[in-house]
Amino acid sequence: MKVKIAVLQYEVPEESDASFKKLDEMVSQAVWSRVKLVVAPETSVGELKEVKEKDIDYLSKLSEIAEKYKVFLSTSYYTKDKGKIYNQGCIISPQGKTVLSHRKIYLAKPEKDEGVSSGKKLEVCDSEIGKIGMMICKDGFNKYSHFLYEKYNQQGAEITCIPAWSLGWKEMNTQEYIKAMYVYGAFISRSFILMSGNLNVSSNSFGRSLIISPIKGVLKEGSINHKEILVEELDLDEVVKAREFDSWWQPKNKVEVS
């Protein structure tokens, strides 16, 4: 099966209403390419301050956008549940229904400082465009990411959506580090990785959105400073081929070393 997808890369407005307007604009441009799935940056809508001050949920507005443009839509936003705040990821169907919910597991330090809580689950959903999984930003590039990618391999994920921001650190080329970890993730999970970056100047963000094949590696990569929509037709047969290769090539048992 082949699936046409779009990965968005743009500067997310800090104000809530403006963020929804911008997302609507970007999705409207993406659907001209007749895509079935659109991945937007991490926390592409809403405001953490707004969530802290009052009970508000942005999901209904996101559902309206997905239904309006008849696409699967993946992004994240801050939400409050039973007094705790989460970086809440979602994949919404063209009918406006949530088909997958994911709470960010490995939080960035600023999120921890703001009192954001981490999630504990990693799941996939069956859909008309294949088996889809989801991570959020740092979930995909830390020393424990291997176990998340391996779980998606075991669960049979074909597409993994990863809304993201960036990690800037002058002592290290974090752009290449993050890219390498997502490429590694595609090969370990045996799924296509769709990473959507952010361009926010205030947080020194760099885009470099990625579309990665579990066989061919990086198919498309965004720039570090331009608004872009990356479009690609994914051949999900590559996922099958990758797992067939694993079935005879991978060692059967782990060797204990000293």
N, C-alpha and C positions, 0 to 999 in steps of 0.2 A: 504494500500500500504506500502511496505517496501523499504527503501532506505539505501544503504550502504555508509557511509561517513568517511572522515578522517580529523582529526584536527592535524595540524603540530605544533611542538614546537622546536625552535632552536635559536641559536645566529645569529641575522641578521647582515651581514657585513655592515660597514659604507659606503664603496665605492660603487657607483652605479652599475658598471658592475659586480662586485663580488656578489652584492645582487641578481641580476637576475640569475647568475650562480647557486647560492645556492638554490634559489627558484625552479629552474628547476630540480636540483638534488633531492630536497625533494619531489616534485610532482611525479617525475619518480619512486621514491621508493614507494610512497603511492598507485600508480595505480596498483602495483602488487597485491594488495588486492581487485582489481576490484571494487573500489569505484566510486560513481557517482558525489560526491561533495568533494572538498578539501578546507579547511579554513586555511589560512596562517596568521602569526602575523600582527599586525598593522604596517603600513609603512614598509612593507617587502622589498620594492624595491625603488631605487632612493635616492636622497639626497635633503634636504631642501635648502642647500646652492646653489646647482646646479639650482634648480627651481627659486630661487631668482635672480640669475645672468643672466639667459637666458630663452627664451621661449622653454620649453620642456615638453612633455607629455609622460608618461610611459605606457599609456593604450595599445598602439599597441603591445608592447612587451609582456604585460600580456596576451593579446588576443592570441598571437602566442603560448604561453605556454598552455593555455586552449585548443586551437584547436589541438595542437600537441599531447596532452595526452587524448583528448576526455573526459574532465571532466568539471563540473561547478567549477569555481575557485573564491574564495572570499578573498579579502585582501584590503589594503588601501595604498595610496601614496600621497605625496604632489603635488599639481598642482596649476597653476596660471590661473585665469579667470577674464578678465576685470580689471586687476591690483590688484586683491585680491588673496591671497593664502589660500587654503583650504586643510584640511586633507580629501582626497577624497576616499571614499570607493566604491567598485564595486563588482558585481557578474557577471561573464562572463560565457557564455554558451559554450558547447563543440564545437559549430560552430564559436567561437571567437567573439560573439556578446554580448554587455552589456545588461543584462536583468534587472539589478537594480543598481541605482546610489544613494549613500548616503554620504552626507557631515557631518562630525563629528559635533554634536550639542554642547556638553559640553566639552570645551577644557581644557587641562591641563595647569597649570600656565606657564611652559616653552614655550608652543605653543603661548599663549597670548603675552608673552614677545617678541617672534619672529615675531609678527604681523600676525599670522594666524587668519583667520576669521571663524566664526561658521556657520553651516548650519541651516536650518529652517524646513526641511521637513522630514517626516517619512512615508515611503511607503512600500508596499509589491508587489511582482510580482508573476504571475502565471507561473509555469514551469512544465515540464514533471516529475519532482521529488517533486512536491507539491508547496504550497504557501510559498515563502521565504521572510523574512525580514532581515534587517541588522542594527546593531548599531556599534559604534567604541568605545572600551575601556570605558572611563569615562561616556559615554552615559548610560551605564548599571549599574553604582554604585554611584549614588549621590541622594540627597534628592528629586529630581524631576524625578528620573528614573521610579517611579511607573506609572506616567502618560504616559510615552512612552510604557511601557509594557502593560498597559491597552488599549492603542490605537491599539497595535498589536493584542490583544485579539479581539477587535471590528472589525479589518480588516481581521480576520481569518487566521493570520500567523500560519504556521505549523512548520517551521524551522526558527530560528533566528541566523544568523552568526554574531559573535562578534570578529573581530581581535583586539588584545589588547597588551599592554606592561605591566607595573606593577606600583604600587604605594608603595614606601618604606618610612616608617616613624617609627623611633625607639621607639616612645612613644606609639605605638599602633600596634597590630597584624593585619596589613593591609591584609595579605594573607587570613585570616579567614573572615575578613570584606567583602572583594571583593567576595570571594566564596559565602558567605551568600547572598549577594545582587543578584548574578546571579542565585542562586537556587530560591530565592524569585521571580525573574523575570520569570523563567520557569513556576512557579505555577500561577503567575498573568497573563502572556501573554497566557498561555495554549499552549505554543509552545516548541519544543526542543531548548535548548540553546547550541550553539557550540562556545566555547570561545578558541581562539588560543593565547597562551602566548609567550613571548619573553624571551631569556636567556642572554641578553646583560650585561656583567659584568660592563662596563663603566657607565651604568645607574642604577646599583644595581637591575636589573630586576630579577624576579623569574618567572618561567614558570607556573606551576600548571594549565595547560590547562584543560578544562572541557567539558564533554558531559553530559547534564542534561535532564532528562525526565520530562514532565509536570505532571506525575503521580508518578514515582518511585524515583525522585530526581537524585542525582549524579550517573551516570552509569560508568563513567571513569574519572580519574584525573591524570594529569601528575606530575612529580617530580619537585623540585625547581631548579635542576641544570643539567639535562641530556637531550640531544637531543632525542625526541620521536615522534612517529606517533601514535596517538590514533585512532583506527578503531572501528566502531560500526555499526550495522544494526538497523536503526530506524524503529519502527512500527508506522506509522502515524495514525493508528486507536486509539492510546493512546490519541491523540489530540481530536478526536471526543468524546471519553469517558469522558475526562476531562471537556469538554464544556457541555456535557449532564448532568454531575454531578452538574455543576454550575447552570444549568437552574432550578433546584428545591431546591438546598441547599442554595444558596446565598440569603441574604435579599433583598426584593423588593425596599426598600427605605432607604436612608441615615438618620440616627437619629442625630438630632442636639443636641450637648451636651454643657453644660456651665462649 
